[in-house]
């Protein structure tokens, strides 16, 4: 299945992830880690490129193997974003109702990719509705300047549970589709 997503700047193709997408998705993580370090926010994902960490390579590989793992391609076929939906992360309490949990959402840095994250969250809404699910959750880093939590709130998510996982300050957010 392939879907076209459109931002204010251009159109992209959304497709199911494949094992071969791993290097491209790790490259996106590496770019974001480099940017986070440059703005003084190394606490979020550390300072080491994910492509050099066996633990992170395994995490991303496992995520991309899930049935609801998707990547976004530019018109030239290069991967610029990924979203993975599935069960809640092990460090998050189970939901009291059926849910769609956004396990991973990453977008390459750059103005040409602005808006893809919102489009992917709208896609998660659509996927949940098609399964008869009206509750979505995700978690994110709650430290730094708080802008990541604010981004998800601007997309209709509400903060619920704050947590600390091995020194990593996190926030669970949820969205009810009605």
ChimeraX commands (.cxc) that place a marker at each C-alpha (Angstrom):
marker #1 position 0.00,0.00,0.00 radius 0.5
marker #1 position 1.24,3.46,-0.90 radius 0.5
marker #1 position -0.27,6.78,0.07 radius 0.5
marker #1 position 0.56,10.31,-0.99 radius 0.5
marker #1 position 0.97,12.87,1.78 radius 0.5
marker #1 position 1.19,16.55,0.99 radius 0.5
marker #1 position 2.71,19.42,2.94 radius 0.5
marker #1 position 2.70,23.10,2.05 radius 0.5
marker #1 position 5.97,22.53,0.17 radius 0.5
marker #1 position 5.57,19.27,-1.76 radius 0.5
marker #1 position 4.14,15.77,-1.96 radius 0.5
marker #1 position 5.72,12.63,-0.55 radius 0.5
marker #1 position 4.98,8.94,-0.80 radius 0.5
marker #1 position 4.13,6.97,2.34 radius 0.5
marker #1 position 4.74,3.22,2.10 radius 0.5
marker #1 position 5.23,0.19,4.31 radius 0.5
marker #1 position 8.72,-0.04,5.77 radius 0.5
marker #1 position 11.13,-2.76,4.67 radius 0.5
marker #1 position 14.25,-4.15,6.34 radius 0.5
marker #1 position 16.28,-2.39,3.63 radius 0.5
marker #1 position 15.10,0.98,5.01 radius 0.5
marker #1 position 17.15,0.53,8.19 radius 0.5
marker #1 position 20.28,2.45,7.04 radius 0.5
marker #1 position 18.17,5.38,5.80 radius 0.5
marker #1 position 16.14,5.59,9.01 radius 0.5
marker #1 position 19.30,5.36,11.12 radius 0.5
marker #1 position 20.74,8.18,9.01 radius 0.5
marker #1 position 17.71,10.30,9.93 radius 0.5
marker #1 position 18.26,9.52,13.62 radius 0.5
marker #1 position 21.96,10.41,13.26 radius 0.5
marker #1 position 21.05,13.79,11.75 radius 0.5
marker #1 position 18.54,14.53,14.49 radius 0.5
marker #1 position 21.01,13.48,17.21 radius 0.5
marker #1 position 23.62,15.81,15.70 radius 0.5
marker #1 position 21.07,18.65,15.67 radius 0.5
marker #1 position 19.95,17.95,19.26 radius 0.5
marker #1 position 23.56,18.06,20.44 radius 0.5
marker #1 position 24.11,21.33,18.53 radius 0.5
marker #1 position 21.22,22.99,20.41 radius 0.5
marker #1 position 22.38,21.69,23.80 radius 0.5
marker #1 position 19.79,18.94,24.11 radius 0.5
marker #1 position 22.04,15.87,24.22 radius 0.5
marker #1 position 19.99,14.43,27.11 radius 0.5
marker #1 position 17.21,13.47,24.71 radius 0.5
marker #1 position 19.00,10.81,22.65 radius 0.5
marker #1 position 22.63,11.14,23.69 radius 0.5
marker #1 position 25.59,12.26,21.63 radius 0.5
marker #1 position 26.46,9.02,19.83 radius 0.5
marker #1 position 25.11,8.46,16.30 radius 0.5
marker #1 position 22.49,5.72,16.43 radius 0.5
marker #1 position 24.07,4.00,13.43 radius 0.5
marker #1 position 27.10,3.21,15.63 radius 0.5
marker #1 position 25.14,1.82,18.60 radius 0.5
marker #1 position 24.17,-1.87,18.48 radius 0.5
marker #1 position 21.36,-1.19,20.97 radius 0.5
marker #1 position 19.83,1.57,18.85 radius 0.5
marker #1 position 20.31,-0.37,15.61 radius 0.5
marker #1 position 18.41,-3.28,17.17 radius 0.5
marker #1 position 15.63,-0.99,18.45 radius 0.5
marker #1 position 15.09,0.63,15.06 radius 0.5
marker #1 position 15.36,-2.68,13.22 radius 0.5
marker #1 position 12.73,-4.25,15.49 radius 0.5
marker #1 position 10.45,-1.23,15.06 radius 0.5
marker #1 position 10.70,-1.31,11.27 radius 0.5
marker #1 position 9.75,-5.01,11.31 radius 0.5
marker #1 position 6.39,-4.30,12.98 radius 0.5
marker #1 position 3.26,-4.59,10.80 radius 0.5
marker #1 position 2.41,-0.89,11.14 radius 0.5
marker #1 position 5.84,0.51,10.25 radius 0.5
marker #1 position 5.86,3.10,7.47 radius 0.5
marker #1 position 8.42,5.32,5.78 radius 0.5
marker #1 position 8.05,8.51,3.78 radius 0.5
marker #1 position 9.95,8.93,0.52 radius 0.5
marker #1 position 10.78,12.07,-1.40 radius 0.5
marker #1 position 10.07,12.24,-5.12 radius 0.5
marker #1 position 13.58,10.90,-5.81 radius 0.5
marker #1 position 12.92,7.86,-3.60 radius 0.5
marker #1 position 15.04,8.79,-0.59 radius 0.5
marker #1 position 13.57,8.08,2.85 radius 0.5
marker #1 position 12.94,11.24,4.87 radius 0.5
marker #1 position 10.66,10.11,7.71 radius 0.5
marker #1 position 9.23,7.10,9.51 radius 0.5
marker #1 position 6.29,6.28,11.76 radius 0.5
marker #1 position 5.67,3.04,13.61 radius 0.5
marker #1 position 2.46,2.15,15.41 radius 0.5
marker #1 position 1.89,-0.84,17.66 radius 0.5
marker #1 position 1.62,-1.84,21.30 radius 0.5
marker #1 position 2.57,0.56,24.07 radius 0.5
marker #1 position 6.21,0.74,25.01 radius 0.5
marker #1 position 7.17,-1.56,27.93 radius 0.5
marker #1 position 7.86,1.39,30.26 radius 0.5
marker #1 position 4.33,2.81,29.78 radius 0.5
marker #1 position 1.30,1.47,31.70 radius 0.5
marker #1 position -1.24,-0.36,29.58 radius 0.5
marker #1 position -4.26,1.62,28.42 radius 0.5
marker #1 position -7.71,0.84,29.80 radius 0.5
marker #1 position -9.11,0.67,26.27 radius 0.5
marker #1 position -7.98,-0.45,22.82 radius 0.5
marker #1 position -5.43,1.97,21.46 radius 0.5
marker #1 position -3.07,2.81,18.66 radius 0.5
marker #1 position 0.35,3.63,20.13 radius 0.5
marker #1 position 2.77,5.70,18.08 radius 0.5
marker #1 position 6.04,3.97,18.95 radius 0.5
marker #1 position 8.31,5.94,16.64 radius 0.5
marker #1 position 7.99,9.17,14.70 radius 0.5
marker #1 position 11.05,10.72,13.12 radius 0.5
marker #1 position 11.47,13.27,10.34 radius 0.5
marker #1 position 14.67,14.37,8.64 radius 0.5
marker #1 position 15.77,17.89,9.56 radius 0.5
marker #1 position 15.20,20.59,6.93 radius 0.5
marker #1 position 12.57,23.10,5.85 radius 0.5
marker #1 position 11.55,20.94,2.89 radius 0.5
marker #1 position 10.27,18.33,5.39 radius 0.5
marker #1 position 8.29,20.73,7.57 radius 0.5
marker #1 position 4.75,19.46,8.08 radius 0.5
marker #1 position 5.49,15.76,7.57 radius 0.5
marker #1 position 5.23,14.99,11.29 radius 0.5
marker #1 position 1.71,16.43,11.47 radius 0.5
marker #1 position 0.73,14.51,8.34 radius 0.5
marker #1 position 2.03,11.28,9.84 radius 0.5
marker #1 position 0.04,11.84,13.03 radius 0.5
marker #1 position -3.06,12.42,10.89 radius 0.5
marker #1 position -2.23,9.14,9.14 radius 0.5
marker #1 position -2.06,7.43,12.56 radius 0.5
marker #1 position -5.55,8.81,13.28 radius 0.5
marker #1 position -6.80,7.36,10.00 radius 0.5
marker #1 position -5.20,3.97,10.65 radius 0.5
marker #1 position -6.74,3.82,14.12 radius 0.5
marker #1 position -10.21,4.72,12.82 radius 0.5
marker #1 position -9.98,2.03,10.13 radius 0.5
marker #1 position -9.38,-0.50,12.92 radius 0.5
marker #1 position -12.27,0.85,15.00 radius 0.5
marker #1 position -9.89,2.36,17.55 radius 0.5
marker #1 position -10.54,5.85,18.90 radius 0.5
marker #1 position -7.70,6.22,21.39 radius 0.5
marker #1 position -4.11,7.06,20.47 radius 0.5
marker #1 position -1.10,7.46,22.72 radius 0.5
marker #1 position 2.57,8.22,22.32 radius 0.5
marker #1 position 5.44,9.22,24.51 radius 0.5
marker #1 position 8.25,11.66,24.02 radius 0.5
marker #1 position 11.14,13.37,25.74 radius 0.5
marker #1 position 9.82,15.83,28.31 radius 0.5
marker #1 position 13.07,17.65,29.05 radius 0.5
marker #1 position 14.92,20.35,27.21 radius 0.5
marker #1 position 12.80,23.36,26.37 radius 0.5
marker #1 position 9.55,21.36,26.31 radius 0.5
marker #1 position 8.97,22.05,22.63 radius 0.5
marker #1 position 8.46,18.39,21.73 radius 0.5
marker #1 position 5.60,18.04,24.21 radius 0.5
marker #1 position 4.18,21.35,22.92 radius 0.5
marker #1 position 4.34,20.05,19.34 radius 0.5
marker #1 position 2.27,16.99,20.20 radius 0.5
marker #1 position -0.17,19.14,22.17 radius 0.5
marker #1 position -0.56,21.37,19.10 radius 0.5
marker #1 position -1.53,18.20,17.19 radius 0.5
marker #1 position -4.41,17.49,19.57 radius 0.5
marker #1 position -2.65,15.31,22.14 radius 0.5
marker #1 position -3.03,15.91,25.88 radius 0.5
marker #1 position -0.35,15.21,28.46 radius 0.5
marker #1 position -1.26,12.43,30.86 radius 0.5
marker #1 position 1.59,10.66,32.62 radius 0.5
marker #1 position 5.12,11.90,33.28 radius 0.5
marker #1 position 7.74,9.22,33.84 radius 0.5
marker #1 position 11.44,8.62,34.23 radius 0.5
marker #1 position 13.02,5.66,32.44 radius 0.5
marker #1 position 16.65,5.13,33.44 radius 0.5
marker #1 position 17.21,8.89,33.82 radius 0.5
marker #1 position 15.26,9.76,30.66 radius 0.5
marker #1 position 12.46,12.23,31.42 radius 0.5
marker #1 position 9.38,11.26,29.43 radius 0.5
marker #1 position 5.80,12.34,28.86 radius 0.5
marker #1 position 2.89,10.17,27.73 radius 0.5
marker #1 position 0.30,12.00,25.66 radius 0.5
marker #1 position -3.06,10.79,24.38 radius 0.5
marker #1 position -5.67,11.76,21.86 radius 0.5
marker #1 position -9.27,10.61,21.65 radius 0.5
marker #1 position -10.84,10.63,18.22 radius 0.5
marker #1 position -14.41,10.78,19.51 radius 0.5
marker link #1:1,2 radius 0.2
marker link #1:2,3 radius 0.2
marker link #1:3,4 radius 0.2
marker link #1:4,5 radius 0.2
marker link #1:5,6 radius 0.2
marker link #1:6,7 radius 0.2
marker link #1:7,8 radius 0.2
marker link #1:8,9 radius 0.2
marker link #1:9,10 radius 0.2
marker link #1:10,11 radius 0.2
marker link #1:11,12 radius 0.2
marker link #1:12,13 radius 0.2
marker link #1:13,14 radius 0.2
marker link #1:14,15 radius 0.2
marker link #1:15,16 radius 0.2
marker link #1:16,17 radius 0.2
marker link #1:17,18 radius 0.2
marker link #1:18,19 radius 0.2
marker link #1:19,20 radius 0.2
marker link #1:20,21 radius 0.2
marker link #1:21,22 radius 0.2
marker link #1:22,23 radius 0.2
marker link #1:23,24 radius 0.2
marker link #1:24,25 radius 0.2
marker link #1:25,26 radius 0.2
marker link #1:26,27 radius 0.2
marker link #1:27,28 radius 0.2
marker link #1:28,29 radius 0.2
marker link #1:29,30 radius 0.2
marker link #1:30,31 radius 0.2
marker link #1:31,32 radius 0.2
marker link #1:32,33 radius 0.2
marker link #1:33,34 radius 0.2
marker link #1:34,35 radius 0.2
marker link #1:35,36 radius 0.2
marker link #1:36,37 radius 0.2
marker link #1:37,38 radius 0.2
marker link #1:38,39 radius 0.2
marker link #1:39,40 radius 0.2
marker link #1:40,41 radius 0.2
marker link #1:41,42 radius 0.2
marker link #1:42,43 radius 0.2
marker link #1:43,44 radius 0.2
marker link #1:44,45 radius 0.2
marker link #1:45,46 radius 0.2
marker link #1:46,47 radius 0.2
marker link #1:47,48 radius 0.2
marker link #1:48,49 radius 0.2
marker link #1:49,50 radius 0.2
marker link #1:50,51 radius 0.2
marker link #1:51,52 radius 0.2
marker link #1:52,53 radius 0.2
marker link #1:53,54 radius 0.2
marker link #1:54,55 radius 0.2
marker link #1:55,56 radius 0.2
marker link #1:56,57 radius 0.2
marker link #1:57,58 radius 0.2
marker link #1:58,59 radius 0.2
marker link #1:59,60 radius 0.2
marker link #1:60,61 radius 0.2
marker link #1:61,62 radius 0.2
marker link #1:62,63 radius 0.2
marker link #1:63,64 radius 0.2
marker link #1:64,65 radius 0.2
marker link #1:65,66 radius 0.2
marker link #1:66,67 radius 0.2
marker link #1:67,68 radius 0.2
marker link #1:68,69 radius 0.2
marker link #1:69,70 radius 0.2
marker link #1:70,71 radius 0.2
marker link #1:71,72 radius 0.2
marker link #1:72,73 radius 0.2
marker link #1:73,74 radius 0.2
marker link #1:74,75 radius 0.2
marker link #1:75,76 radius 0.2
marker link #1:76,77 radius 0.2
marker link #1:77,78 radius 0.2
marker link #1:78,79 radius 0.2
marker link #1:79,80 radius 0.2
marker link #1:80,81 radius 0.2
marker link #1:81,82 radius 0.2
marker link #1:82,83 radius 0.2
marker link #1:83,84 radius 0.2
marker link #1:84,85 radius 0.2
marker link #1:85,86 radius 0.2
marker link #1:86,87 radius 0.2
marker link #1:87,88 radius 0.2
marker link #1:88,89 radius 0.2
marker link #1:89,90 radius 0.2
marker link #1:90,91 radius 0.2
marker link #1:91,92 radius 0.2
marker link #1:92,93 radius 0.2
marker link #1:93,94 radius 0.2
marker link #1:94,95 radius 0.2
marker link #1:95,96 radius 0.2
marker link #1:96,97 radius 0.2
marker link #1:97,98 radius 0.2
marker link #1:98,99 radius 0.2
marker link #1:99,100 radius 0.2
marker link #1:100,101 radius 0.2
marker link #1:101,102 radius 0.2
marker link #1:102,103 radius 0.2
marker link #1:103,104 radius 0.2
marker link #1:104,105 radius 0.2
marker link #1:105,106 radius 0.2
marker link #1:106,107 radius 0.2
marker link #1:107,108 radius 0.2
marker link #1:108,109 radius 0.2
marker link #1:109,110 radius 0.2
marker link #1:110,111 radius 0.2
marker link #1:111,112 radius 0.2
marker link #1:112,113 radius 0.2
marker link #1:113,114 radius 0.2
marker link #1:114,115 radius 0.2
marker link #1:115,116 radius 0.2
marker link #1:116,117 radius 0.2
marker link #1:117,118 radius 0.2
marker link #1:118,119 radius 0.2
marker link #1:119,120 radius 0.2
marker link #1:120,121 radius 0.2
marker link #1:121,122 radius 0.2
marker link #1:122,123 radius 0.2
marker link #1:123,124 radius 0.2
marker link #1:124,125 radius 0.2
marker link #1:125,126 radius 0.2
marker link #1:126,127 radius 0.2
marker link #1:127,128 radius 0.2
marker link #1:128,129 radius 0.2
marker link #1:129,130 radius 0.2
marker link #1:130,131 radius 0.2
marker link #1:131,132 radius 0.2
marker link #1:132,133 radius 0.2
marker link #1:133,134 radius 0.2
marker link #1:134,135 radius 0.2
marker link #1:135,136 radius 0.2
marker link #1:136,137 radius 0.2
marker link #1:137,138 radius 0.2
marker link #1:138,139 radius 0.2
marker link #1:139,140 radius 0.2
marker link #1:140,141 radius 0.2
marker link #1:141,142 radius 0.2
marker link #1:142,143 radius 0.2
marker link #1:143,144 radius 0.2
marker link #1:144,145 radius 0.2
marker link #1:145,146 radius 0.2
marker link #1:146,147 radius 0.2
marker link #1:147,148 radius 0.2
marker link #1:148,149 radius 0.2
marker link #1:149,150 radius 0.2
marker link #1:150,151 radius 0.2
marker link #1:151,152 radius 0.2
marker link #1:152,153 radius 0.2
marker link #1:153,154 radius 0.2
marker link #1:154,155 radius 0.2
marker link #1:155,156 radius 0.2
marker link #1:156,157 radius 0.2
marker link #1:157,158 radius 0.2
marker link #1:158,159 radius 0.2
marker link #1:159,160 radius 0.2
marker link #1:160,161 radius 0.2
marker link #1:161,162 radius 0.2
marker link #1:162,163 radius 0.2
marker link #1:163,164 radius 0.2
marker link #1:164,165 radius 0.2
marker link #1:165,166 radius 0.2
marker link #1:166,167 radius 0.2
marker link #1:167,168 radius 0.2
marker link #1:168,169 radius 0.2
marker link #1:169,170 radius 0.2
marker link #1:170,171 radius 0.2
marker link #1:171,172 radius 0.2
marker link #1:172,173 radius 0.2
marker link #1:173,174 radius 0.2
marker link #1:174,175 radius 0.2
marker link #1:175,176 radius 0.2
marker link #1:176,177 radius 0.2
marker link #1:177,178 radius 0.2
view
